[in-house]
Every structure is written in structure tokens, then in C-alpha cells.
Amino acid sequence: MADAMHHRGPDGDGFFFASETGNTPDIPQNRSNTLVWSQTSSREISLAHKRLSIVDLSNEAAQPMGLPDGSIWVVFNGEIYNHAEIRIELEQKGHHFRTSHSDTEVILHAYQEWGIQCIERFRGMFAIGLWDQPKDVFYLVRDRIGIKPLYYTYQNGCCYFASEIKAILQDRSIPRKLNFQSAYDYLTFLAVPAPNTFFEGIQKLPAGHYIEIRNGQPSQPKEYWDVFTHVNYQPHVSEKEVTETLVEKLRESVKYRMMADVPVGVFLSGGIDSSVNAKLFSDLSNGQPVKAFSIGYENDQDLSSYTNEFYYARKVAKELGCEYHERALNQQDLIDFLPQLVHHQDEPIADPVCMPIYYVSKLARDNGVIVAQVGEGSDELFWGYRFWKDLLKIQEYDDLPIPNIFKKLGLNAMKLAGKDHTLPYELLRRGANNQPIFWTGLKAFGEDEKAKLIGGDWIKELQGYSTYEQVAKIRKNFLERAPEPSHINWMSYMDLKIRLPELLLMRVDKMSMAVSLEARVPFLDHKFVEYSMGIPTALKRKNNESKYILKKAVEGLIPNEIIYRQKQGFDAPVFDWFKNDLGELTKKEIKNFIHQTGWLNSKEVEDIYQRGEGRKAWFLLNLALWWKEYLD
């Protein structure tokens, strides 16, 4: 199981085993990212860990790590950025540390002092497995935002957990069976909302939750953080105060994420988020040039769906004095990478950006960088997508007192015109059913379209299920908790619950760790998120300008040419490549998938090809390749 995740920790491994006799072997001599525990009728505990050495490189900081008396043991993946501050507080309370500055050891002593509530003090990204031997309880914890993944299952009298599903699947007694409901949700969200996964019986811990495992059986996930239970909403705060505070909190976040005993760099696209990140990083680097990395594509002048941002990335890098590296990719790079893509994802993450993230991570790792700061999260917090602006306008039209009968008539007319596969049809359908227009910032398959697309056992297993059930649960919490339940805050909240943890951050974690590189996200420091979600909506959408308040905050830090240029977004031109070799490969793999499973309607798939909907074909290709890798 540990070897299945060697890429997450190539610097060493460590193991711990204990039975009901309470034996506590010597502390192992390495650290990493694998989390595995099993408990059987003989009361056995087994922990394994693969180490990517980043903080405190000594053997004393290896995992699994236990207290000297063997009462508490921990394995964890990630970083506790404020561990030095917590250590000082614990030392003042009489705790003694044997490592010089290990954040892992801080977790042990913090738990000893405050119990499981210690996680509320941690500032960082983490997936934690902690065994309290005297209380005979095992905890699994995922960080507030969901930056690090954590999977678990209870089968055959054992509870297993891991940072990747492929580690759990090393036990051949665990069945590999598709969760049809999850696959149906995937067709909407392009990822699977927690706690489900593509595998029946294997779950992932939701962000901001923990579980207790007693007598070998996991409890239901318990929420310890939600942004609206911690936000400080200030409806009358001034624009000046907000802009100053945003920069102050972002600078603090970047500084925390520079913590490492190995080289740290930045991904640089030349957009506002990565450029601000690079600027603040550079200011805090004591004159040392920042290593910056950018990805583009060959012959981009011939691409209709993407234009390189190298010009802007080079401009920022030159202004900041960065040590700059770039690479241009082509269609063959993607085709060569597809088998690795599916293997490392564990379950489909139907975002073609996985490919450039992998290659920019590899570029950084090949140039000696072990940790990289990335720009995810800013758009979700500050109304940053053009698509969001369109959906907000549609939602405001839908709010008008228009009788539902007219919406229903419009739907029928569109269906008769053969437009029921389109996004406008799906949005009108939501409005006609009194559902929010926004279901995350993704344009995938509509509910009626999905019903026609799937076939065979897939239809039978759903039994009338609708993906709106996932949305409705989050909507209920939003309306109960949000101090300002505006449409923009709903968009941010919804993406904080599904799109960020299960798609955007999952793709960053899986693709960066595939090359043994740790990615950190300054815009998703939980304190920065709490502050940002408390900013009045009127400031976020002032002058109908996307990211208005963030742009005002960073004026003077980076050139206005970067701040106010049209947003492009990080993407891959797979839809251009569908006209060539990628298109032929896609048709071949999906045809085989349909022939072997019967889970898709071949006529509907053919209609997708005929309409030239390359994006939807990509989503189905990811599904077909996952089935081939893990179930075939």
C-alpha cells in the first residue's frame, strides 16, 4: 500500500504496528504522505508513511511519529504553517520536544494538550490520521478547505484510509464497483462531491470534517469548520480598509507558505493572481531571486481555444527579477500523458488543465524546486469568472415575478427545436423548477441531457435520483448560515463546497504529487477566506467589475497592464486537438467503453460528435479511461 504511493514520498518510508498487547516499537526513521490503518478482531493497528522531506529533514522528524510513552501516534500529509507559534505555547505549558522544528511533533503535543479540538488551532493544509491508544479511538481529519485528499473505507472487518484510493485497492479483497450515483454527479460537476467517490464503498472525508473510528468502525463525518460559522461580516466597512486588509492578510499567507527547508518557487501565468503571489513572494525573499515557472503550447497562433500567456509571464518575471522557466507543450505530450493522468487521478477529474499542471510541476521539480505556490481560489472568492457574471444576470432575470407556466412553455419549445442538450435549456429548467441557477462554475451536462445519455445498469441503479439533491443540501446550509445570502456569496459558497476541494484542488494535489512536488495555495488560507467571505457583495461587484476589490487592493504592487487585462484563464487546447489524433483516440476509447459496459447511449454520444462538442467528449473520455484503468 505504501509502495503504491511512492511518488508522494520518494525520500523514505516508515511503518508502525501495534496489537491489543500495546507493543510500541522504536520510532521509525522516515516521513511521507501515506495514511493506512486497519483494525481487526485481534485489535491490530498498522500505519505506513511515505516521506517527502520538506520541514525538518532529520530522521527524528520521520513518520509515523509517536509520543515517547507510545500513547499517541500520528501520520499526516501536508503542513501546519503556524507550528512554531503553537510549539512556543505548548512549551510554556510544560511540553518537551525532541525534534528541532517538526510540525508533526506539534500535532502530537497539541492533541495531548487540547484533544481533537487542537485542529481548530492549526493553520495549514492537512490530512491527519491520529491514534489515541488510552482512549482506543482513531481520528481522521481533513483540512478546512480540502486542499489535501483523504479516503477511507470499512470492509471485511477492517477500516483502511489513505491519501490515494489506489493504496486502498492494494487489498484485493476490496471490490472495485462503480458508484453509479457518483458517476451521475460527475456528469454535472466533473468531479464527485464528498463523501462519495467513484468506487462503491470507498468514501472521501469532506473538507472541514473529521471522523472517529471506534471498535474498528468509522463514525459519520463531523463538521468542525464552515466559512459562515467563522466569518466576520462587516456591512459598513470602507473600501480603503478592505483593500489594505486584503493585502496585509495575503502577504501573511504567502509568508507562511514560504516555510520550508527545501527550495520553494511559484507558478506564474502572468494573470493577476499568480503575479501578485510572485510579487509578495519576491518582497519576502531577502533579495533572493524567485524561481518562477510557466506553461504554454506550441503554435498557439493556430489554436482557436487558447493563446499563450508567455508575454505577460515574462514581463512579470523580468520586473521582479525572477529566475524564469517556461515550456511549450503539444498534442503528443497530452496523448503520451493520458495513461499517467488516469492512474494518478484515482477517479475522473474531467478538467484538461490537469495536463499543464502536471508538466509545470515537472518543470519546477526538474529545476530543483520541491514546493510551489499556486494561485487557486482567488476567482471563487472575488467573483472572478466571466461565466459567473453571465449566470448572475440570468439569476436576476429568473428572480423577476415571471409565472412558471411561461418557463415551462419555453422549455417545451426548446425541446421541440432540439435544443434540450444546450446550457440555456438547462438553466431555464432550473429556474422553472425553483432551483438556483448556479450549481458550481462548470458547464457540463444538463439533467435532462444526462437522462438520455446514460443506459443499462446505470439507469436502473439511480432509481429517480437527481444531482440537485447534492445542491439542495449545500443550499440549505447556505440559507441558514450566510450573514448576507446574496447570489455572489452563494456562488462562492457552492464552489468552496464542491468545485474547489473535489476538482480544482484535487487536480493540483494529484498532478503535483505525481512528480513529488508539494503545491501550496496562499489565496485559500482559511483566515484569508473567512475575511474575504465577510466583504459586502456590493464591494465585490462594484461597477460590475470582476474581482473589483482585489484589483483595487493590489494596484501599485503589480502593473495595471496585468491587473486590468482581460482574464484568460489557465487551460489546455484539447478542443483544437480533437480535430486531429486526440479525436480519433477519443472515439475509439468511448466506443470500446460503450461496447463493454452498455452504460452510455451510443446515439447520444454520436450526436455529441456531430455537434462538435469536444468539451463533452473530453468528459466522456475521462470516464472511459478511468473504467479501463480501474474496472476493466
C-alpha positions in Angstrom: 0.0 0.0 0.0 2.8 2.4 0.8 4.6 1.5 -2.5 1.5 2.3 -4.5 2.1 6.0 -3.5 5.9 6.1 -3.8 5.5 9.3 -5.9 4.0 11.1 -2.9 7.1 10.5 -0.8 10.2 9.3 -2.5 12.6 10.4 0.3 11.9 7.4 2.6 9.2 5.4 4.3 8.2 4.4 7.8 5.9 1.9 9.5 4.2 1.3 12.8 2.4 -1.8 14.0 0.5 -2.4 17.3 -1.7 -5.1 18.6 -4.0 -5.3 21.6 -0.9 -6.1 23.8 0.0 -2.4 23.3 3.5 -3.0 21.9 5.2 0.2 20.8 8.2 -0.4 18.6 11.0 2.1 18.0 10.0 5.2 16.3 10.6 4.7 12.5 13.1 6.7 10.7 11.3 8.4 7.8 8.2 10.6 6.9 5.8 11.0 4.0 2.2 11.1 2.8 0.6 7.6 3.1 -2.1 7.1 5.7 -3.2 3.5 6.3 -4.9 1.9 9.3 -6.6 -1.4 9.7 -8.2 -2.9 12.8 -9.4 -6.5 13.0 -10.8 -8.7 15.7 -7.3 -9.0 17.1 -7.2 -5.2 17.6 -4.3 -4.6 15.2 -3.1 -1.1 14.1 -0.9 -0.7 11.1 0.5 2.7 9.9 2.6 3.4 6.8 4.1 6.6 5.6 6.0 7.8 2.5 8.1 10.8 3.1 8.6 13.9 1.0 11.1 15.8 3.2 10.2 19.5 3.4 10.2 20.7 7.1 12.9 19.4 9.5 14.8 17.0 7.2 16.2 15.0 10.1 15.4 11.4 10.9 13.9 12.5 14.2 11.1 14.1 12.2 10.1 10.9 10.5 6.6 9.4 10.5 4.7 7.6 11.8 5.6 9.5 14.9 4.6 8.8 18.5 4.9 10.3 21.9 7.8 8.8 23.9 5.3 6.7 26.0 3.7 5.4 22.9 0.2 6.6 23.9 -0.5 8.7 20.8 0.7 8.1 17.2 0.2 10.2 14.1 0.7 10.1 10.3 -0.1 13.2 8.3 0.2 14.7 4.8 0.6 18.5 4.5 1.9 21.3 6.5 1.0 23.1 9.8 2.2 26.6 8.8 1.9 28.1 12.3 3.5 25.1 14.1 6.3 27.3 15.5 3.8 29.6 17.3 1.9 26.6 18.7 5.2 25.0 19.8 6.0 28.0 21.9 2.6 28.0 23.6 3.0 24.3 24.3 6.5 24.7 25.7 5.1 27.3 28.1 2.7 24.7 29.3 5.5 22.3 30.1 5.7 20.2 26.9 9.1 19.0 25.8 10.0 18.4 22.2 12.7 16.1 20.9 12.8 17.5 17.3 14.2 20.9 16.4 11.2 22.2 14.4 9.0 19.3 13.2 5.3 20.3 12.6 4.4 16.6 13.0 5.5 16.6 16.6 3.5 19.7 17.3 0.3 17.8 16.3 1.1 15.1 18.9 1.6 17.6 21.7 -1.3 19.8 20.7 -3.6 16.8 20.8 -2.2 15.8 24.1 -3.0 19.3 25.5 -6.3 20.1 23.8 -7.7 16.9 22.5 -9.2 16.7 19.0 -10.2 20.4 19.3 -6.5 21.1 18.6 -7.3 21.0 14.9 -9.1 24.3 15.3 -5.7 25.9 16.1 -3.9 24.6 13.0 -3.3 26.9 10.1 -2.4 24.8 7.1 -3.3 22.0 4.7 -3.5 18.5 6.2 -4.9 15.0 6.1 -4.3 13.5 9.5 -4.6 10.0 11.0 -4.1 10.0 14.8 -4.4 7.1 17.2 -5.2 7.7 20.9 -4.3 4.4 22.4 -5.5 5.1 26.0 -9.0 6.2 24.7 -8.9 3.5 22.0 -10.0 5.9 19.3 -8.6 6.8 15.9 -9.2 10.1 14.3 -9.1 11.1 10.6 -9.1 14.8 9.8 -9.2 16.8 6.5 -8.2 20.5 6.4 -10.9 23.2 6.3 -10.7 23.9 2.6 -10.0 20.4 1.3 -6.5 21.1 -0.1 -5.4 17.6 0.8 -7.4 14.5 0.0 -8.3 11.7 2.5 -10.1 8.4 1.5 -11.4 5.7 3.8 -13.5 2.5 3.7 -14.8 0.0 6.2 -14.9 -3.5 4.7 -14.1 -7.1 5.7 -13.9 -6.1 9.4 -11.1 -3.6 8.6 -11.0 0.2 8.3 -8.5 1.5 5.7 -7.5 5.0 4.9 -5.1 6.6 2.5 -4.2 9.8 0.6 -5.0 8.0 -2.6 -7.6 5.3 -3.5 -5.0 3.2 -5.3 -3.3 2.4 -1.9 -6.6 1.1 -0.5 -7.2 -1.0 -3.6 -3.9 -2.9 -3.0 -6.1 -5.1 -0.7 -7.6 -7.4 -3.4 -10.5 -8.3 -1.2 -11.9 -4.8 -1.6 -14.3 -4.9 -4.6 -13.9 -2.5 -7.5 -17.5 -1.5 -8.2 -18.8 1.7 -9.8 -20.9 4.0 -7.7 -23.5 4.9 -10.3 -24.8 7.9 -8.3 -21.3 9.4 -8.1 -20.8 8.9 -11.8 -24.1 10.6 -12.5 -23.0 13.6 -10.3 -19.7 13.6 -12.2 -21.5 14.3 -15.4 -22.6 17.6 -13.8 -19.7 18.6 -11.6 -16.8 16.9 -13.5 -15.8 15.5 -10.0 -17.6 13.7 -7.2 -18.9 15.6 -4.2 -17.7 14.2 -0.8 -18.3 11.9 0.9 -18.8 9.7 -2.2 -16.2 8.5 -4.7 -16.4 6.6 -8.0 -15.9 3.4 -6.0 -18.9 1.9 -4.2 -18.0 1.6 -0.5 -15.0 3.9 -0.6 -15.5 7.4 0.7 -13.6 10.7 1.0 -13.7 12.9 4.0 -15.4 16.2 3.3 -13.3 19.4 3.8 -13.5 20.8 7.3 -14.6 17.4 8.8 -13.2 14.6 10.9 -14.4 11.2 11.9 -13.8 9.0 14.9 -13.0 5.3 14.5 -14.1 3.2 17.5 -14.1 -0.6 17.6 -12.9 -0.5 14.0 -15.9 1.3 12.6 -15.9 5.0 11.4 -18.5 7.4 12.6 -20.4 9.8 10.3 -18.2 12.8 9.4 -18.4 15.6 11.9 -18.0 19.2 10.8 -15.5 21.4 12.6 -15.4 24.3 10.2 -17.7 26.2 7.8 -16.7 29.6 6.5 -20.0 31.2 7.6 -19.7 29.9 11.2 -16.4 31.9 11.4 -16.9 34.8 9.1 -16.9 38.4 10.5 -19.4 40.2 8.2 -18.9 43.9 8.2 -21.7 45.5 6.0 -20.4 49.1 6.5 -16.7 48.6 6.1 -14.9 51.1 3.9 -13.3 50.3 0.6 -9.9 51.6 1.9 -10.0 49.4 4.9 -10.8 46.3 2.9 -8.1 46.9 0.3 -5.4 47.4 3.0 -6.5 44.4 5.0 -6.6 42.1 1.9 -3.0 42.9 1.1 -1.9 42.5 4.7 -3.6 39.1 5.1 -2.4 37.9 1.7 1.2 38.9 2.5 0.9 37.0 5.8 -0.5 33.9 3.9 2.4 34.0 1.4 4.9 34.3 4.1 3.5 31.3 6.0 3.7 29.3 2.8 7.4 30.1 2.3 8.1 27.9 5.3 10.4 25.0 4.1 13.9 23.6 4.4 13.9 22.9 0.7 13.7 25.3 -2.4 10.3 27.0 -2.9 9.1 28.5 -6.2 5.9 29.9 -7.8 3.7 29.0 -10.8 3.5 32.1 -12.9 0.9 32.6 -15.7 1.0 36.4 -15.9 -2.5 36.8 -14.6 -3.4 38.9 -11.6 -3.4 36.0 -9.0 -0.1 34.4 -9.9 1.6 37.8 -10.4 0.5 39.1 -7.0 1.7 35.9 -5.4 5.1 36.2 -7.2 5.4 39.9 -6.1 4.7 39.2 -2.5 7.0 36.2 -2.5 9.7 38.3 -4.1 9.3 41.0 -1.5 9.7 38.5 1.3 12.7 36.7 -0.2 15.5 38.9 1.2 16.8 39.7 -2.3 17.0 36.1 -3.5 15.5 35.6 -7.0 12.3 33.7 -7.0 12.1 30.6 -9.2 9.0 31.0 -11.5 7.5 28.5 -13.9 5.1 28.9 -16.8 3.4 26.6 -19.4 2.1 27.2 -22.9 1.6 25.5 -26.2 3.4 25.2 -29.5 2.0 27.1 -32.5 -0.6 28.8 -30.3 -1.3 31.2 -33.2 -3.0 28.2 -34.9 -5.2 27.4 -31.9 -8.8 28.8 -31.6 -9.3 27.9 -28.0 -6.2 29.1 -26.3 -3.5 31.8 -26.6 -0.2 31.6 -24.6 0.4 33.9 -21.8 4.2 33.8 -22.0 4.4 37.5 -22.9 2.8 38.5 -19.6 4.6 35.9 -17.5 8.0 37.0 -18.9 7.0 40.7 -18.2 6.2 40.0 -14.6 9.3 37.7 -14.1 11.6 40.4 -15.6 10.1 43.1 -13.4 10.5 41.0 -10.2 13.9 39.6 -11.2 12.7 36.0 -11.1 14.7 33.0 -12.3 12.2 32.2 -15.0 11.5 28.9 -16.8 8.9 28.0 -19.4 7.9 25.1 -21.6 5.6 24.8 -24.6 3.6 21.6 -24.9 1.9 19.9 -27.9 -0.8 17.4 -28.6 1.6 14.4 -28.4 2.5 15.5 -24.8 -1.1 15.0 -23.8 -1.6 11.7 -25.6 1.6 10.3 -24.0 0.5 11.5 -20.6 -3.1 10.1 -20.7 -2.3 6.8 -19.1 -0.4 8.5 -16.2 -3.3 11.1 -15.9 -5.9 8.4 -15.3 -3.6 6.4 -12.9 -2.8 9.4 -10.7 -6.3 10.8 -10.6 -7.8 7.7 -8.9 -11.3 8.9 -10.1 -12.0 11.1 -13.1 -11.3 14.8 -12.7 -12.5 16.0 -16.1 -10.5 19.1 -16.3 -8.0 19.2 -19.2 -5.9 21.6 -17.0 -4.6 18.5 -15.2 -2.2 18.1 -18.2 -0.5 21.5 -18.0 -0.4 21.3 -14.1 1.5 18.1 -14.4 4.0 19.5 -16.8 4.6 22.8 -15.0 5.0 20.8 -11.8 7.6 18.6 -13.5 9.3 21.7 -14.9 9.6 23.0 -11.4 10.8 19.7 -9.9 13.4 19.3 -12.7 14.8 22.7 -11.8 15.3 21.8 -8.1 12.1 23.2 -6.6 10.3 20.9 -4.1 7.5 23.3 -3.1 5.5 25.7 -5.3 2.9 28.3 -4.5 -0.1 28.4 -6.9 -3.0 30.8 -7.4 -6.1 28.7 -7.0 -9.1 30.2 -5.0 -9.0 33.9 -5.9 -11.6 33.7 -8.6 -14.0 31.8 -6.4 -13.7 34.4 -3.6 -13.9 37.5 -5.7 -16.4 36.9 -8.5 -13.6 36.4 -11.0 -15.1 34.4 -13.8 -16.8 35.9 -16.9 -19.2 32.9 -16.8 -20.2 33.8 -13.2 -21.1 37.3 -14.4 -23.4 35.8 -17.1 -25.0 33.4 -14.6 -25.6 36.3 -12.1 -27.5 38.2 -14.8 -29.6 35.1 -15.6 -30.3 34.5 -11.9 -31.5 38.1 -11.5 -33.8 37.7 -14.5 -35.1 34.5 -13.0 -35.9 36.4 -9.8 -38.4 38.5 -11.6 -42.1 37.6 -10.9 -42.5 35.6 -14.1 -45.1 32.8 -13.9 -43.6 29.4 -14.1 -46.0 28.5 -16.9 -44.1 30.7 -19.3 -40.8 29.0 -18.3 -42.4 25.6 -18.9 -43.6 26.7 -22.3 -40.1 27.9 -23.2 -38.7 24.5 -22.2 -41.2 22.7 -24.4 -40.4 25.0 -27.3 -36.6 24.4 -26.9 -37.1 20.6 -26.7 -39.2 20.6 -29.9 -36.4 22.6 -31.5 -33.8 20.0 -30.5 -32.1 22.4 -28.0 -32.5 20.3 -24.8 -28.8 19.5 -24.9 -27.8 23.2 -24.5 -26.8 25.2 -21.5 -29.6 27.7 -21.9 -32.1 24.9 -21.7 -30.6 23.5 -18.5 -30.6 27.0 -16.9 -34.2 27.6 -17.8 -35.1 24.1 -16.5 -33.5 25.0 -13.1 -35.4 28.3 -13.0 -38.7 26.5 -13.9 -38.2 24.1 -11.0 -37.4 26.9 -8.5 -33.8 25.8 -8.2 -30.8 28.2 -8.0 -29.3 28.8 -11.5 -25.7 28.4 -10.2 -24.7 24.8 -9.5 -20.9 25.5 -9.4 -18.9 27.2 -12.1 -18.9 24.4 -14.5 -20.6 23.9 -17.9 -21.1 20.1 -18.2 -24.2 18.0 -18.9 -27.8 19.1 -18.0 -30.1 16.9 -16.0 -32.4 16.0 -19.0 -29.4 15.5 -21.2 -27.8 13.1 -18.7 -31.1 11.1 -18.5 -30.9 10.5 -22.3 -27.2 9.9 -22.3 -26.9 7.0 -19.8 -28.1 3.5 -20.3 -28.1 -0.1 -19.0 -27.4 -0.7 -15.3 -26.7 2.9 -14.8 -30.4 3.9 -15.2 -31.6 1.0 -13.0 -29.2 1.9 -10.2 -30.3 5.6 -10.0 -34.0 4.9 -9.1 -35.1 8.5 -9.8 -32.0 10.2 -8.2 -31.3 13.8 -9.2 -28.0 15.6 -8.8 -30.0 18.5 -7.4 -30.0 16.5 -4.1 -26.3 17.4 -3.7 -27.0 21.1 -4.4 -30.0 21.2 -2.1 -28.0 20.1 1.0 -25.5 22.9 0.4 -28.2 25.4 -0.4 -29.9 24.7 3.0 -26.8 25.3 4.9 -26.1 28.5 3.0 -29.5 30.0 3.7 -29.2 29.1 7.4 -25.7 30.4 7.9 -24.8 33.2 5.4 -25.0 36.6 7.1 -25.5 38.1 3.6 -27.2 35.4 1.4 -26.5 37.2 -1.9 -26.2 35.4 -5.2 -22.5 36.1 -5.4 -21.9 34.7 -1.9 -23.9 31.6 -3.0 -21.6 31.1 -5.9 -18.5 31.3 -3.7 -20.0 29.1 -1.0 -21.1 26.4 -3.6 -17.6 26.3 -5.1 -16.0 26.1 -1.7 -18.0 23.0 -1.1 -17.6 21.1 -4.4 -15.6 22.6 -7.2 -12.6 23.8 -5.2 -12.0 20.8 -2.9 -13.0 18.0 -5.3 -11.9 19.3 -8.6 -9.5 22.3 -8.6 -7.5 21.4 -5.5 -7.7 17.7 -6.2 -6.2 18.2 -9.7 -3.4 20.4 -8.1 -2.7 17.8 -5.4 -2.7 14.7 -7.7 -0.7 16.3 -10.6 1.9 18.0 -8.4 2.4 15.0 -6.1 2.7 12.7 -9.2 6.2 14.3 -9.7 6.9 14.6 -5.9 6.2 18.3 -5.7 4.1 20.0 -2.9 1.7 22.7 -4.0 0.6 25.5 -1.6 -2.3 27.9 -2.1 -2.0 31.3 -0.4 -5.4 32.5 -1.5 -7.0 29.6 0.4 -5.5 30.3 3.8 -8.6 29.8 5.9 -8.2 33.2 7.7 -8.0 34.9 4.3 -11.1 33.0 3.1 -13.0 34.0 6.2 -12.1 37.6 5.8 -12.9 37.6 2.0 -16.3 36.0 2.5 -17.2 38.8 5.0 -16.7 41.6 2.5 -20.0 43.1 1.4 -21.2 41.9 -2.0 -21.5 45.5 -3.2 -17.8 45.9 -3.0 -17.1 42.7 -4.8 -19.2 43.6 -7.8 -18.8 47.4 -7.8 -19.0 48.9 -11.3 -19.9 45.4 -12.5 -16.1 44.7 -12.5 -15.0 41.2 -11.8 -12.6 41.0 -8.8 -13.1 44.7 -8.3 -12.0 44.9 -4.7 -8.9 42.6 -5.2 -7.8 44.6 -8.2 -8.1 47.8 -6.2 -6.1 46.2 -3.3 -3.1 45.2 -5.5 -2.8 48.4 -7.5 0.8 49.6 -7.1 2.0 46.0 -6.4 2.0 44.9 -10.0 1.5 46.8 -13.3 -2.0 47.9 -14.2 -1.5 46.2 -17.5 -1.5 42.9 -15.6 -4.3 43.8 -13.2 -6.8 45.1 -15.8 -6.1 42.9 -18.8 -8.9 40.6 -19.9 -9.0 37.4 -17.9 -7.8 34.4 -19.9 -7.7 31.5 -17.5 -5.4 28.5 -17.3 -6.5 25.9 -19.9 -5.4 23.3 -22.4 -6.4 23.4 -26.1 -7.8 19.9 -26.2 -10.8 21.0 -28.2 -8.5 22.1 -31.1 -6.7 18.8 -30.8 -10.0 16.9 -31.1 -9.8 17.7 -34.8 -6.7 15.5 -35.0 -5.2 12.4 -33.3 -6.9 13.1 -29.9 -10.3 13.0 -31.6 -9.7 9.6 -33.1 -8.3 8.2 -29.8 -11.4 9.6 -28.0 -13.9 7.9 -30.4 -12.0 4.6 -30.1 -11.9 4.5 -26.3 -15.6 5.6 -25.8 -16.8 3.1 -28.4 -15.0 0.3 -26.5 -16.4 1.6 -23.2 -20.0 1.5 -24.6 -19.5 -1.9 -26.1 -18.1 -3.4 -22.9 -20.5 -1.8 -20.4 -23.6 -0.5 -22.1 -23.6 2.4 -19.7 -23.9 5.1 -22.4 -26.4 5.6 -25.3 -24.3 5.4 -28.4 -26.7 7.5 -30.4 -26.5 10.4 -27.9 -22.7 10.1 -28.0 -22.7 10.2 -31.8 -24.8 13.4 -31.6 -22.2 14.9 -29.4 -19.6 14.2 -32.1 -21.8 15.6 -34.8 -22.4 18.8 -32.9 -18.7 19.2 -32.4 -19.0 19.4 -28.7 -15.4 18.5 -27.9 -15.6 19.5 -24.3 -18.4 16.9 -23.6 -16.4 14.3 -25.5 -13.4 15.0 -23.2 -15.6 14.4 -20.1 -16.7 11.1 -21.5 -13.2 10.1 -22.5 -12.1 10.6 -18.9 -14.9 8.3 -17.7 -14.0 5.6 -20.3 -10.2 5.7 -19.5 -11.0 5.5 -15.7 -13.1 2.4 -16.3 -10.4 0.9 -18.4 -7.7 1.6 -15.8 -9.6 0.6 -12.6 -12.6 -1.7 -13.5 -11.9 -3.4 -16.9 
